[in-house]
Amino acid sequence: SAQSVLKVNRIESPSGATVELEWQSVAGKRYRVQYRNALSEGQWQDVAGDVVAAGGTATKVDPSPENPRYY
């Protein structure tokens, strides 16, 4: 859909050891979060485990982020 866009609601590190991402989603759709440690090098890597949205927002916890990490 041309109307469909990714909108990230928040990225937080509540414990300092993990990063939690939340975005607007469509119920029943599958999402995959990817990251890079540097924007200028390397390939995008998957944060393990896809997310199947249950409602209008979905969340994913990255259990082992490095600083900086780009999603």
N, C-alpha and C positions, 0 to 999 in steps of 0.2 A: 504494500500500500504506500502510495506517495505521502500519505498523512502520517505514516509511522516513523518515529524518530526515537533514538535512545536518549533518555533523560536520566542521569544519575542524580538521585536525591541526596545522598550523603556518602562520604567515605570517612570512617572513624577508626581510631585505634584505641578502644576503651581500656584494654589491658596493657598496652604498650608492646605486647608480644604478638598480637594478631591485628589484622585489618578487616573491618567489616564494610562491605559495599552494599548499597541499596539502590534499586532503580525501578522505574515504572515498567510494568510488565503486562502481559496478556495471559490470563489464566489458561493453563494447559500447554503453553508454549515452553520449549526447552531453550535454556540459555547456557552459554559457556563463557567464563571469564578468563581472559588471557592477560599476560603481563610481559614486560621487559624490564630489565634492570637499568638499561640505558636506551634512549630513543634512537641513538645514532648507530647502534651496533646490535648484532645478534638477531635471532628470530623470536617471534612471539611464542610464549610458552603457556600451556594451559594450567590454571589452578585446578587441581584434581577434583573431579566430580562435577557433572553438569547439574543445573538447577532447573526443575520443572516448576513453573510458577503456579501458585494456588489461587492467586488473586491479582489485584491491581499493582502490587509491589512484590519484588523478589529480593532476597538477600543472599549473599555469599560471604563466608569467612575465609580469609587467606590465613592459614595457621602458621606460616613461616615466611613472612615478608622480609626482604632485605631493603635497606634504605639507600637510595630512593628506589621505589618500584613504580612503574607506570602501568596503568590498567587500561 
